[in-house]
Amino acid sequence: MDNPNTPPLERRLQLALPLADVHALTEQRLKKLARTVRMQGFRPGKVPYRLVVQQYGAQVQDEVLNEMAQGHFGATVRSQELRVAGPARFEATATEQADTFEFAAIFEVYPEVVLGEWTGYTIEKPVVTVSEEDIERTLDVLRRQRVQYEAVERAAQNEDRVRVDFTGTLEGVEFAGGKGQDVSLVLGSGRFLADFERALLGMRAGEEKTFPLEFPADYPAAELAGKTVSFLVRVREVAAPVLPELDEDFLRSVGVTEGGVAELRQELRLNLEREVRQKIRTLVKEQVMEILLQVAPIPVPQVLVYNEIHRMRQNAQEEMQDQAPGRQLPDMPDTLFEASARRRVTLGLIVAELVKRAEISAGAQQVQELIEEMASAYERPEEVVQWYTQNPAQRQQVENLALEEAVVRWVCDQVAVSDVVRSFEDMTRSVQAG
C-alpha cells in the first residue's frame, strides 16, 4: 500500500550493482593513488599498497559506489524515459545476494501538464485615458515634494508644520520615548498617532495643552499598548505650507531646461501613459496566471520548491544587506517563502509546457520594442538601449519578459477579454492594493 504521506511525484527505483565491478574499480583507483600519494616516512610512490588501502580504501570505495550508482541510475531513467526533477537520494537495501550491492534511488519527476478548457474564463482589460486632471494632480505632487513653510500667527490646521515640545506620562511617570524637544511634524501626515496630531489642531504658537491619549492595542511597545497616557504639549511655531511657483527655478529642479511648463506637462503625460501601460500589463498578467492555475492544476516537485525558497531567501538577505550593511539578518524560515515559491514553480512549469505545445515565441522585434520602452523612462534612452545590447545576460532577462508577454497575449486570444473603463487613480489604487 502506498504511503499517504509520500509526495505524489516521488518515485523509487530498486537497483543493483555487481560487487565484483565495484571492487575492481576501487582497486584500480587505489593502485593509481598509490603511485602519487604521500605519507610520512615514505618517498612519493613508495607507500606500501596495504597502507594505502588502510588509509583510503573506505573513502575510495564510497566514491566508486556513488559514481556507479549515479551512472546506473542515469541509464535506468533514460531507458524508462523518466523526467527527473532534481538529484536522487540513494539508500542501501538489504539483500541475500552476496555478490551484489542493492540500493534504492528515491527521486521526484516532473508532473504531466494537462491543459483544460479555456471556455468560461474572462479577462478584464482596463482602458485608461490620462486626463488633464491626472496631469494636474501629478504636477501638484511635484510641487508638494518641494514645499516650503512660512511661520504664521493663526491656529494650526491640517498640512501645517508645527514645532512642539512634549512630555508624556503614564500614571504620572514619564515613559521611554514619550518626550521630545523642538520636534517638527506636519499635521495630517501620519508621522505621529492620529489622535496626537488631531489634538494639535487649533493650537497657536506659545500655547500649551494637556490631553489624554489611548495607545492602540497593537502598539509595538507592549508596555504602552492599550494604555491611556497624558501628554503635555507646548507649540513653538505654526508654519503654513507654501507651494513653489511654476517658474524657471522649479522647472530646473524637475529637469526641464527648455519648453517651459508646456514641456513639463508633455513629459508628465508621457510618463503617466507609460505607467498606465505597465499597470495594464500587470493586471492582465495577474489574471492570466490565475487562469493558468485553474486550467492546469498540477502537483509540483518539492525539490524545485525548496530550490526556489533558497533563491528567494538569498535574494531577500542580499537586499537587506544592501539597505543596511552589517545589519544582523532576521530568521527567515521556509514557511515565509513557501506559498510564493510553490506558486512560482507551478506557473513556471505550466508556462514552459504551454510555450512548447503552442510554439509560442518572442521575436527580435518584440524584444527590441520592450527594451526601447524600458529605456524611455531614462534621461538618455539611447545609452540604456546600447547597454542592453552589449550585456547578453541583461538582454536575456528582457527576452524572458518578452516571452512572458507573448504567453499572456496567447492566453488572451483563447479567452474572452472585456474592456473596462477605469480612471488612472482607480487603477493605481488597485495595483497598490494587490
Protein Blocks (a to p, Z undefined) as FASTA:
>chain_A
ZZfklcfkbccddddddfklmmmmmmmmmmmmmmmpccehiaehiacfklmmmmmmmmmm
mmmmmmmmmmmmmmmmmmnopacedjddddddddfbfkbccdddddddddddddddfehi
acddddddddfklmmmmmmmmmmmmcccdddfbdcdehiacdddddddeehiacehiace
hiacdehklmacfklmmmmgopaehiacdddddddfklfblmlgopacddddddfbdcdd
ddddddfklmmmnopaghpjmlmmmmmmmmmmmmmmmmmmmmmmmmmmmmmmmmmgcddd
fklmmmmmmmmmmmmmmmmmmmmghiacddddfklmmmmmmmmmmmmmmmmmmmmmnopa
cdfklmmmmmmmmmmmpmblmlmmmmmmmmmklmmmmmmmmmmmmmmmmmmmmmccdddd
ddfklmmmmmmmZZ
